[in-house]
Amino acid sequence: MVSLLSGYLPDSVSLGLALLFITASFFTSALTASFGIGGGVALMALMGMSLPVASLIPVHGLVQLGSNCGRTWHQR
């Protein structure tokens, strides 16, 4: 699993940082599911501390797409 994930990461993102983002995505999605708002902004703030600004919006969009697809799958 680790070698599979590291093959998709750019050079500037370490494996530990990617795992941190995955974990943060889970908890910020739970925040949105609980309160109805706030998880996306919290995740964007976390990612903004380590990702370049030019890639922040596209990466956040892909994370949100994955989160929404997962939620759709579980609620089908």
PDB file with one MODEL, atoms N, CA, C and O in Angstrom:
MODEL        1
ATOM      1  N   MET A   1       0.831  -1.201   0.000  1.00  0.00           N
ATOM      2  CA  MET A   1       0.000   0.000   0.000  1.00  0.00           C
ATOM      3  C   MET A   1       0.865   1.250   0.000  1.00  0.00           C
ATOM      4  O   MET A   1       0.592   2.200  -0.734  1.00  0.00           O
ATOM      5  N   VAL A   2       1.914   1.250   0.828  1.00  0.00           N
ATOM      6  CA  VAL A   2       2.768   2.430   0.929  1.00  0.00           C
ATOM      7  C   VAL A   2       3.479   2.692  -0.386  1.00  0.00           C
ATOM      8  O   VAL A   2       3.567   3.843  -0.815  1.00  0.00           O
ATOM      9  N   SER A   3       3.984   1.664  -1.032  1.00  0.00           N
ATOM     10  CA  SER A   3       4.666   1.854  -2.312  1.00  0.00           C
ATOM     11  C   SER A   3       3.682   2.298  -3.391  1.00  0.00           C
ATOM     12  O   SER A   3       4.046   3.065  -4.283  1.00  0.00           O
ATOM     13  N   LEU A   4       2.457   1.829  -3.317  1.00  0.00           N
ATOM     14  CA  LEU A   4       1.435   2.253  -4.278  1.00  0.00           C
ATOM     15  C   LEU A   4       1.122   3.730  -4.116  1.00  0.00           C
ATOM     16  O   LEU A   4       1.010   4.456  -5.104  1.00  0.00           O
ATOM     17  N   LEU A   5       0.980   4.175  -2.880  1.00  0.00           N
ATOM     18  CA  LEU A   5       0.669   5.576  -2.620  1.00  0.00           C
ATOM     19  C   LEU A   5       1.836   6.482  -2.989  1.00  0.00           C
ATOM     20  O   LEU A   5       1.622   7.558  -3.546  1.00  0.00           O
ATOM     21  N   SER A   6       3.059   6.073  -2.691  1.00  0.00           N
ATOM     22  CA  SER A   6       4.207   6.934  -2.963  1.00  0.00           C
ATOM     23  C   SER A   6       4.451   7.091  -4.455  1.00  0.00           C
ATOM     24  O   SER A   6       5.092   8.060  -4.863  1.00  0.00           O
ATOM     25  N   GLY A   7       3.967   6.180  -5.281  1.00  0.00           N
ATOM     26  CA  GLY A   7       4.111   6.318  -6.726  1.00  0.00           C
ATOM     27  C   GLY A   7       3.271   7.438  -7.305  1.00  0.00           C
ATOM     28  O   GLY A   7       3.570   7.931  -8.393  1.00  0.00           O
ATOM     29  N   TYR A   8       2.232   7.849  -6.606  1.00  0.00           N
ATOM     30  CA  TYR A   8       1.343   8.913  -7.092  1.00  0.00           C
ATOM     31  C   TYR A   8       1.678  10.286  -6.534  1.00  0.00           C
ATOM     32  O   TYR A   8       1.090  11.280  -6.959  1.00  0.00           O
ATOM     33  N   LEU A   9       2.600  10.360  -5.599  1.00  0.00           N
ATOM     34  CA  LEU A   9       2.894  11.630  -4.943  1.00  0.00           C
ATOM     35  C   LEU A   9       3.935  12.419  -5.713  1.00  0.00           C
ATOM     36  O   LEU A   9       4.881  11.838  -6.245  1.00  0.00           O
ATOM     37  N   PRO A  10       3.779  13.733  -5.782  1.00  0.00           N
ATOM     38  CA  PRO A  10       4.844  14.554  -6.362  1.00  0.00           C
ATOM     39  C   PRO A  10       6.054  14.579  -5.435  1.00  0.00           C
ATOM     40  O   PRO A  10       5.960  14.200  -4.268  1.00  0.00           O
ATOM     41  N   ASP A  11       7.182  15.023  -5.959  1.00  0.00           N
ATOM     42  CA  ASP A  11       8.423  15.037  -5.177  1.00  0.00           C
ATOM     43  C   ASP A  11       8.336  15.929  -3.953  1.00  0.00           C
ATOM     44  O   ASP A  11       8.995  15.657  -2.949  1.00  0.00           O
ATOM     45  N   SER A  12       7.545  16.981  -4.010  1.00  0.00           N
ATOM     46  CA  SER A  12       7.482  17.934  -2.904  1.00  0.00           C
ATOM     47  C   SER A  12       6.599  17.467  -1.747  1.00  0.00           C
ATOM     48  O   SER A  12       6.602  18.094  -0.688  1.00  0.00           O
ATOM     49  N   VAL A  13       5.839  16.376  -1.928  1.00  0.00           N
ATOM     50  CA  VAL A  13       4.946  15.877  -0.886  1.00  0.00           C
ATOM     51  C   VAL A  13       5.490  14.544  -0.374  1.00  0.00           C
ATOM     52  O   VAL A  13       5.581  13.570  -1.122  1.00  0.00           O
ATOM     53  N   SER A  14       5.847  14.516   0.899  1.00  0.00           N
ATOM     54  CA  SER A  14       6.357  13.278   1.486  1.00  0.00           C
ATOM     55  C   SER A  14       5.208  12.326   1.803  1.00  0.00           C
ATOM     56  O   SER A  14       4.041  12.718   1.803  1.00  0.00           O
ATOM     57  N   LEU A  15       5.550  11.095   2.066  1.00  0.00           N
ATOM     58  CA  LEU A  15       4.535  10.105   2.399  1.00  0.00           C
ATOM     59  C   LEU A  15       3.840  10.459   3.710  1.00  0.00           C
ATOM     60  O   LEU A  15       2.628  10.287   3.835  1.00  0.00           O
ATOM     61  N   GLY A  16       4.593  10.948   4.681  1.00  0.00           N
ATOM     62  CA  GLY A  16       3.997  11.346   5.960  1.00  0.00           C
ATOM     63  C   GLY A  16       3.004  12.480   5.800  1.00  0.00           C
ATOM     64  O   GLY A  16       1.948  12.481   6.433  1.00  0.00           O
ATOM     65  N   LEU A  17       3.340  13.457   4.948  1.00  0.00           N
ATOM     66  CA  LEU A  17       2.434  14.574   4.697  1.00  0.00           C
ATOM     67  C   LEU A  17       1.167  14.101   3.999  1.00  0.00           C
ATOM     68  O   LEU A  17       0.072  14.573   4.309  1.00  0.00           O
ATOM     69  N   ALA A  18       1.311  13.169   3.057  1.00  0.00           N
ATOM     70  CA  ALA A  18       0.135  12.627   2.366  1.00  0.00           C
ATOM     71  C   ALA A  18      -0.768  11.882   3.347  1.00  0.00           C
ATOM     72  O   ALA A  18      -1.989  12.017   3.282  1.00  0.00           O
ATOM     73  N   LEU A  19      -0.191  11.108   4.242  1.00  0.00           N
ATOM     74  CA  LEU A  19      -0.995  10.399   5.237  1.00  0.00           C
ATOM     75  C   LEU A  19      -1.667  11.371   6.197  1.00  0.00           C
ATOM     76  O   LEU A  19      -2.789  11.130   6.644  1.00  0.00           O
ATOM     77  N   LEU A  20      -0.989  12.463   6.513  1.00  0.00           N
ATOM     78  CA  LEU A  20      -1.592  13.506   7.346  1.00  0.00           C
ATOM     79  C   LEU A  20      -2.797  14.121   6.642  1.00  0.00           C
ATOM     80  O   LEU A  20      -3.831  14.350   7.269  1.00  0.00           O
ATOM     81  N   PHE A  21      -2.671  14.390   5.346  1.00  0.00           N
ATOM     82  CA  PHE A  21      -3.786  14.946   4.585  1.00  0.00           C
ATOM     83  C   PHE A  21      -4.960  13.969   4.502  1.00  0.00           C
ATOM     84  O   PHE A  21      -6.118  14.382   4.573  1.00  0.00           O
ATOM     85  N   ILE A  22      -4.668  12.693   4.353  1.00  0.00           N
ATOM     86  CA  ILE A  22      -5.736  11.691   4.294  1.00  0.00           C
ATOM     87  C   ILE A  22      -6.481  11.639   5.620  1.00  0.00           C
ATOM     88  O   ILE A  22      -7.711  11.592   5.647  1.00  0.00           O
ATOM     89  N   THR A  23      -5.735  11.649   6.716  1.00  0.00           N
ATOM     90  CA  THR A  23      -6.357  11.638   8.039  1.00  0.00           C
ATOM     91  C   THR A  23      -7.153  12.914   8.277  1.00  0.00           C
ATOM     92  O   THR A  23      -8.271  12.868   8.789  1.00  0.00           O
ATOM     93  N   ALA A  24      -6.573  14.056   7.905  1.00  0.00           N
ATOM     94  CA  ALA A  24      -7.277  15.332   8.069  1.00  0.00           C
ATOM     95  C   ALA A  24      -8.535  15.374   7.215  1.00  0.00           C
ATOM     96  O   ALA A  24      -9.544  15.946   7.626  1.00  0.00           O
ATOM     97  N   SER A  25      -8.485  14.777   6.037  1.00  0.00           N
ATOM     98  CA  SER A  25      -9.663  14.742   5.176  1.00  0.00           C
ATOM     99  C   SER A  25     -10.802  13.967   5.835  1.00  0.00           C
ATOM    100  O   SER A  25     -11.965  14.361   5.742  1.00  0.00           O
ATOM    101  N   PHE A  26     -10.463  12.873   6.496  1.00  0.00           N
ATOM    102  CA  PHE A  26     -11.488  12.091   7.194  1.00  0.00           C
ATOM    103  C   PHE A  26     -12.139  12.919   8.303  1.00  0.00           C
ATOM    104  O   PHE A  26     -13.365  12.967   8.405  1.00  0.00           O
ATOM    105  N   PHE A  27     -11.322  13.566   9.130  1.00  0.00           N
ATOM    106  CA  PHE A  27     -11.876  14.299  10.263  1.00  0.00           C
ATOM    107  C   PHE A  27     -12.596  15.578   9.845  1.00  0.00           C
ATOM    108  O   PHE A  27     -13.590  15.951  10.468  1.00  0.00           O
ATOM    109  N   THR A  28     -12.119  16.249   8.813  1.00  0.00           N
ATOM    110  CA  THR A  28     -12.832  17.444   8.365  1.00  0.00           C
ATOM    111  C   THR A  28     -14.131  17.066   7.656  1.00  0.00           C
ATOM    112  O   THR A  28     -15.098  17.827   7.692  1.00  0.00           O
ATOM    113  N   SER A  29     -14.162  15.899   7.014  1.00  0.00           N
ATOM    114  CA  SER A  29     -15.415  15.413   6.431  1.00  0.00           C
ATOM    115  C   SER A  29     -16.419  15.087   7.531  1.00  0.00           C
ATOM    116  O   SER A  29     -17.614  15.344   7.387  1.00  0.00           O
ATOM    117  N   ALA A  30     -15.925  14.520   8.632  1.00  0.00           N
ATOM    118  CA  ALA A  30     -16.802  14.245   9.776  1.00  0.00           C
ATOM    119  C   ALA A  30     -17.318  15.549  10.377  1.00  0.00           C
ATOM    120  O   ALA A  30     -18.458  15.614  10.836  1.00  0.00           O
ATOM    121  N   LEU A  31     -16.489  16.581  10.376  1.00  0.00           N
ATOM    122  CA  LEU A  31     -16.915  17.894  10.866  1.00  0.00           C
ATOM    123  C   LEU A  31     -18.062  18.434  10.016  1.00  0.00           C
ATOM    124  O   LEU A  31     -19.049  18.948  10.543  1.00  0.00           O
ATOM    125  N   THR A  32     -17.922  18.311   8.700  1.00  0.00           N
ATOM    126  CA  THR A  32     -18.991  18.767   7.814  1.00  0.00           C
ATOM    127  C   THR A  32     -20.252  17.930   7.992  1.00  0.00           C
ATOM    128  O   THR A  32     -21.359  18.469   7.994  1.00  0.00           O
ATOM    129  N   ALA A  33     -20.095  16.625   8.141  1.00  0.00           N
ATOM    130  CA  ALA A  33     -21.265  15.761   8.327  1.00  0.00           C
ATOM    131  C   ALA A  33     -21.977  16.067   9.636  1.00  0.00           C
ATOM    132  O   ALA A  33     -23.200  15.952   9.714  1.00  0.00           O
ATOM    133  N   SER A  34     -21.234  16.453  10.661  1.00  0.00           N
ATOM    134  CA  SER A  34     -21.835  16.735  11.968  1.00  0.00           C
ATOM    135  C   SER A  34     -22.509  18.093  12.028  1.00  0.00           C
ATOM    136  O   SER A  34     -23.626  18.221  12.528  1.00  0.00           O
ATOM    137  N   PHE A  35     -21.823  19.106  11.517  1.00  0.00           N
ATOM    138  CA  PHE A  35     -22.326  20.477  11.662  1.00  0.00           C
ATOM    139  C   PHE A  35     -22.865  21.081  10.373  1.00  0.00           C
ATOM    140  O   PHE A  35     -23.515  22.126  10.407  1.00  0.00           O
ATOM    141  N   GLY A  36     -22.607  20.441   9.242  1.00  0.00           N
ATOM    142  CA  GLY A  36     -23.125  20.934   7.978  1.00  0.00           C
ATOM    143  C   GLY A  36     -22.258  21.965   7.300  1.00  0.00           C
ATOM    144  O   GLY A  36     -22.579  22.386   6.188  1.00  0.00           O
ATOM    145  N   ILE A  37     -21.188  22.386   7.909  1.00  0.00           N
ATOM    146  CA  ILE A  37     -20.324  23.416   7.333  1.00  0.00           C
ATOM    147  C   ILE A  37     -18.979  23.402   8.042  1.00  0.00           C
ATOM    148  O   ILE A  37     -18.881  22.959   9.187  1.00  0.00           O
ATOM    149  N   GLY A  38     -17.956  23.878   7.376  1.00  0.00           N
ATOM    150  CA  GLY A  38     -16.683  24.124   8.026  1.00  0.00           C
ATOM    151  C   GLY A  38     -15.563  23.166   7.714  1.00  0.00           C
ATOM    152  O   GLY A  38     -14.398  23.534   7.864  1.00  0.00           O
ATOM    153  N   GLY A  39     -15.859  21.945   7.284  1.00  0.00           N
ATOM    154  CA  GLY A  39     -14.805  20.975   7.055  1.00  0.00           C
ATOM    155  C   GLY A  39     -13.918  21.316   5.877  1.00  0.00           C
ATOM    156  O   GLY A  39     -12.699  21.161   5.949  1.00  0.00           O
ATOM    157  N   GLY A  40     -14.515  21.778   4.794  1.00  0.00           N
ATOM    158  CA  GLY A  40     -13.728  22.136   3.608  1.00  0.00           C
ATOM    159  C   GLY A  40     -12.778  23.285   3.868  1.00  0.00           C
ATOM    160  O   GLY A  40     -11.635  23.269   3.412  1.00  0.00           O
ATOM    161  N   VAL A  41     -13.240  24.268   4.592  1.00  0.00           N
ATOM    162  CA  VAL A  41     -12.389  25.422   4.922  1.00  0.00           C
ATOM    163  C   VAL A  41     -11.270  25.004   5.861  1.00  0.00           C
ATOM    164  O   VAL A  41     -10.138  25.468   5.725  1.00  0.00           O
ATOM    165  N   ALA A  42     -11.578  24.132   6.812  1.00  0.00           N
ATOM    166  CA  ALA A  42     -10.544  23.653   7.736  1.00  0.00           C
ATOM    167  C   ALA A  42      -9.486  22.852   6.990  1.00  0.00           C
ATOM    168  O   ALA A  42      -8.294  23.002   7.261  1.00  0.00           O
ATOM    169  N   LEU A  43      -9.903  22.006   6.056  1.00  0.00           N
ATOM    170  CA  LEU A  43      -8.945  21.227   5.281  1.00  0.00           C
ATOM    171  C   LEU A  43      -8.103  22.134   4.398  1.00  0.00           C
ATOM    172  O   LEU A  43      -6.899  21.919   4.260  1.00  0.00           O
ATOM    173  N   MET A  44      -8.716  23.137   3.803  1.00  0.00           N
ATOM    174  CA  MET A  44      -7.962  24.057   2.964  1.00  0.00           C
ATOM    175  C   MET A  44      -6.928  24.822   3.786  1.00  0.00           C
ATOM    176  O   MET A  44      -5.822  25.079   3.309  1.00  0.00           O
ATOM    177  N   ALA A  45      -7.280  25.185   5.009  1.00  0.00           N
ATOM    178  CA  ALA A  45      -6.321  25.873   5.882  1.00  0.00           C
ATOM    179  C   ALA A  45      -5.155  24.960   6.228  1.00  0.00           C
ATOM    180  O   ALA A  45      -4.009  25.408   6.257  1.00  0.00           O
ATOM    181  N   LEU A  46      -5.429  23.684   6.492  1.00  0.00           N
ATOM    182  CA  LEU A  46      -4.352  22.739   6.790  1.00  0.00           C
ATOM    183  C   LEU A  46      -3.450  22.517   5.581  1.00  0.00           C
ATOM    184  O   LEU A  46      -2.226  22.491   5.713  1.00  0.00           O
ATOM    185  N   MET A  47      -4.045  22.357   4.417  1.00  0.00           N
ATOM    186  CA  MET A  47      -3.243  22.131   3.221  1.00  0.00           C
ATOM    187  C   MET A  47      -2.476  23.380   2.815  1.00  0.00           C
ATOM    188  O   MET A  47      -1.401  23.279   2.223  1.00  0.00           O
ATOM    189  N   GLY A  48      -3.009  24.546   3.121  1.00  0.00           N
ATOM    190  CA  GLY A  48      -2.345  25.797   2.768  1.00  0.00           C
ATOM    191  C   GLY A  48      -1.037  26.023   3.497  1.00  0.00           C
ATOM    192  O   GLY A  48      -0.211  26.827   3.064  1.00  0.00           O
ATOM    193  N   MET A  49      -0.843  25.319   4.600  1.00  0.00           N
ATOM    194  CA  MET A  49       0.411  25.467   5.338  1.00  0.00           C
ATOM    195  C   MET A  49       1.583  24.747   4.679  1.00  0.00           C
ATOM    196  O   MET A  49       2.737  25.051   4.981  1.00  0.00           O
ATOM    197  N   SER A  50       1.306  23.791   3.776  1.00  0.00           N
ATOM    198  CA  SER A  50       2.413  23.035   3.205  1.00  0.00           C
ATOM    199  C   SER A  50       2.386  22.907   1.684  1.00  0.00           C
ATOM    200  O   SER A  50       3.390  22.515   1.088  1.00  0.00           O
ATOM    201  N   LEU A  51       1.285  23.221   1.057  1.00  0.00           N
ATOM    202  CA  LEU A  51       1.207  23.139  -0.405  1.00  0.00           C
ATOM    203  C   LEU A  51       1.359  24.522  -1.022  1.00  0.00           C
ATOM    204  O   LEU A  51       0.992  25.522  -0.405  1.00  0.00           O
ATOM    205  N   PRO A  52       1.898  24.584  -2.239  1.00  0.00           N
ATOM    206  CA  PRO A  52       1.948  25.880  -2.937  1.00  0.00           C
ATOM    207  C   PRO A  52       0.535  26.383  -3.249  1.00  0.00           C
ATOM    208  O   PRO A  52      -0.382  25.592  -3.472  1.00  0.00           O
ATOM    209  N   VAL A  53       0.379  27.675  -3.259  1.00  0.00           N
ATOM    210  CA  VAL A  53      -0.934  28.286  -3.456  1.00  0.00           C
ATOM    211  C   VAL A  53      -1.541  27.892  -4.805  1.00  0.00           C
ATOM    212  O   VAL A  53      -2.752  27.695  -4.909  1.00  0.00           O
ATOM    213  N   ALA A  54      -0.705  27.780  -5.830  1.00  0.00           N
ATOM    214  CA  ALA A  54      -1.214  27.458  -7.164  1.00  0.00           C
ATOM    215  C   ALA A  54      -1.837  26.063  -7.233  1.00  0.00           C
ATOM    216  O   ALA A  54      -2.709  25.820  -8.067  1.00  0.00           O
ATOM    217  N   SER A  55      -1.411  25.161  -6.383  1.00  0.00           N
ATOM    218  CA  SER A  55      -1.964  23.805  -6.426  1.00  0.00           C
ATOM    219  C   SER A  55      -3.012  23.553  -5.347  1.00  0.00           C
ATOM    220  O   SER A  55      -3.598  22.472  -5.301  1.00  0.00           O
ATOM    221  N   LEU A  56      -3.252  24.519  -4.493  1.00  0.00           N
ATOM    222  CA  LEU A  56      -4.155  24.311  -3.364  1.00  0.00           C
ATOM    223  C   LEU A  56      -5.598  24.044  -3.804  1.00  0.00           C
ATOM    224  O   LEU A  56      -6.214  23.093  -3.324  1.00  0.00           O
ATOM    225  N   ILE A  57      -6.135  24.844  -4.686  1.00  0.00           N
ATOM    226  CA  ILE A  57      -7.527  24.689  -5.123  1.00  0.00           C
ATOM    227  C   ILE A  57      -7.737  23.384  -5.906  1.00  0.00           C
ATOM    228  O   ILE A  57      -8.694  22.665  -5.618  1.00  0.00           O
ATOM    229  N   PRO A  58      -6.869  23.044  -6.896  1.00  0.00           N
ATOM    230  CA  PRO A  58      -7.099  21.768  -7.593  1.00  0.00           C
ATOM    231  C   PRO A  58      -6.980  20.543  -6.681  1.00  0.00           C
ATOM    232  O   PRO A  58      -7.761  19.601  -6.809  1.00  0.00           O
ATOM    233  N   VAL A  59      -6.017  20.549  -5.770  1.00  0.00           N
ATOM    234  CA  VAL A  59      -5.865  19.412  -4.855  1.00  0.00           C
ATOM    235  C   VAL A  59      -7.070  19.326  -3.926  1.00  0.00           C
ATOM    236  O   VAL A  59      -7.574  18.234  -3.662  1.00  0.00           O
ATOM    237  N   HIS A  60      -7.528  20.458  -3.435  1.00  0.00           N
ATOM    238  CA  HIS A  60      -8.700  20.468  -2.565  1.00  0.00           C
ATOM    239  C   HIS A  60      -9.930  19.960  -3.315  1.00  0.00           C
ATOM    240  O   HIS A  60     -10.749  19.240  -2.744  1.00  0.00           O
ATOM    241  N   GLY A  61     -10.062  20.323  -4.572  1.00  0.00           N
ATOM    242  CA  GLY A  61     -11.181  19.841  -5.380  1.00  0.00           C
ATOM    243  C   GLY A  61     -11.158  18.329  -5.544  1.00  0.00           C
ATOM    244  O   GLY A  61     -12.204  17.686  -5.466  1.00  0.00           O
ATOM    245  N   LEU A  62      -9.983  17.753  -5.769  1.00  0.00           N
ATOM    246  CA  LEU A  62      -9.882  16.302  -5.896  1.00  0.00           C
ATOM    247  C   LEU A  62     -10.172  15.601  -4.572  1.00  0.00           C
ATOM    248  O   LEU A  62     -10.804  14.545  -4.554  1.00  0.00           O
ATOM    249  N   VAL A  63      -9.716  16.184  -3.471  1.00  0.00           N
ATOM    250  CA  VAL A  63      -9.997  15.602  -2.156  1.00  0.00           C
ATOM    251  C   VAL A  63     -11.495  15.628  -1.882  1.00  0.00           C
ATOM    252  O   VAL A  63     -12.056  14.649  -1.389  1.00  0.00           O
ATOM    253  N   GLN A  64     -12.136  16.735  -2.197  1.00  0.00           N
ATOM    254  CA  GLN A  64     -13.579  16.840  -1.984  1.00  0.00           C
ATOM    255  C   GLN A  64     -14.347  15.863  -2.886  1.00  0.00           C
ATOM    256  O   GLN A  64     -15.356  15.292  -2.470  1.00  0.00           O
ATOM    257  N   LEU A  65     -13.866  15.674  -4.119  1.00  0.00           N
ATOM    258  CA  LEU A  65     -14.500  14.713  -5.018  1.00  0.00           C
ATOM    259  C   LEU A  65     -14.418  13.309  -4.431  1.00  0.00           C
ATOM    260  O   LEU A  65     -15.405  12.574  -4.443  1.00  0.00           O
ATOM    261  N   GLY A  66     -13.251  12.933  -3.919  1.00  0.00           N
ATOM    262  CA  GLY A  66     -13.108  11.623  -3.290  1.00  0.00           C
ATOM    263  C   GLY A  66     -13.980  11.477  -2.064  1.00  0.00           C
ATOM    264  O   GLY A  66     -14.576  10.423  -1.844  1.00  0.00           O
ATOM    265  N   SER A  67     -14.061  12.523  -1.268  1.00  0.00           N
ATOM    266  CA  SER A  67     -14.890  12.484  -0.066  1.00  0.00           C
ATOM    267  C   SER A  67     -16.364  12.345  -0.423  1.00  0.00           C
ATOM    268  O   SER A  67     -17.083  11.558   0.193  1.00  0.00           O
ATOM    269  N   ASN A  68     -16.807  13.093  -1.402  1.00  0.00           N
ATOM    270  CA  ASN A  68     -18.216  13.028  -1.802  1.00  0.00           C
ATOM    271  C   ASN A  68     -18.560  11.689  -2.443  1.00  0.00           C
ATOM    272  O   ASN A  68     -19.658  11.173  -2.237  1.00  0.00           O
ATOM    273  N   CYS A  69     -17.640  11.121  -3.214  1.00  0.00           N
ATOM    274  CA  CYS A  69     -17.889   9.803  -3.802  1.00  0.00           C
ATOM    275  C   CYS A  69     -17.973   8.736  -2.713  1.00  0.00           C
ATOM    276  O   CYS A  69     -18.817   7.843  -2.782  1.00  0.00           O
ATOM    277  N   GLY A  70     -17.116   8.824  -1.725  1.00  0.00           N
ATOM    278  CA  GLY A  70     -17.170   7.883  -0.615  1.00  0.00           C
ATOM    279  C   GLY A  70     -18.455   7.992   0.171  1.00  0.00           C
ATOM    280  O   GLY A  70     -19.048   6.980   0.544  1.00  0.00           O
ATOM    281  N   ARG A  71     -18.891   9.214   0.426  1.00  0.00           N
ATOM    282  CA  ARG A  71     -20.141   9.431   1.155  1.00  0.00           C
ATOM    283  C   ARG A  71     -21.333   8.926   0.329  1.00  0.00           C
ATOM    284  O   ARG A  71     -22.266   8.344   0.882  1.00  0.00           O
ATOM    285  N   THR A  72     -21.305   9.145  -0.972  1.00  0.00           N
ATOM    286  CA  THR A  72     -22.381   8.666  -1.833  1.00  0.00           C
ATOM    287  C   THR A  72     -22.437   7.143  -1.824  1.00  0.00           C
ATOM    288  O   THR A  72     -23.521   6.560  -1.792  1.00  0.00           O
ATOM    289  N   TRP A  73     -21.275   6.498  -1.852  1.00  0.00           N
ATOM    290  CA  TRP A  73     -21.215   5.044  -1.856  1.00  0.00           C
ATOM    291  C   TRP A  73     -21.819   4.476  -0.555  1.00  0.00           C
ATOM    292  O   TRP A  73     -22.572   3.502  -0.583  1.00  0.00           O
ATOM    293  N   HIS A  74     -21.480   5.094   0.567  1.00  0.00           N
ATOM    294  CA  HIS A  74     -21.981   4.588   1.846  1.00  0.00           C
ATOM    295  C   HIS A  74     -23.466   4.867   2.066  1.00  0.00           C
ATOM    296  O   HIS A  74     -24.133   4.127   2.789  1.00  0.00           O
ATOM    297  N   GLN A  75     -23.984   5.916   1.456  1.00  0.00           N
ATOM    298  CA  GLN A  75     -25.388   6.274   1.672  1.00  0.00           C
ATOM    299  C   GLN A  75     -26.304   5.788   0.569  1.00  0.00           C
ATOM    300  O   GLN A  75     -27.477   6.159   0.536  1.00  0.00           O
ATOM    301  N   ARG A  76     -25.800   4.972  -0.328  1.00  0.00           N
ATOM    302  CA  ARG A  76     -26.624   4.523  -1.466  1.00  0.00           C
ATOM    303  C   ARG A  76     -27.761   3.632  -1.052  1.00  0.00           C
ATOM    304  O   ARG A  76     -28.533   3.181  -1.899  1.00  0.00           O
TER     305      ARG A  76
ENDMDL
END
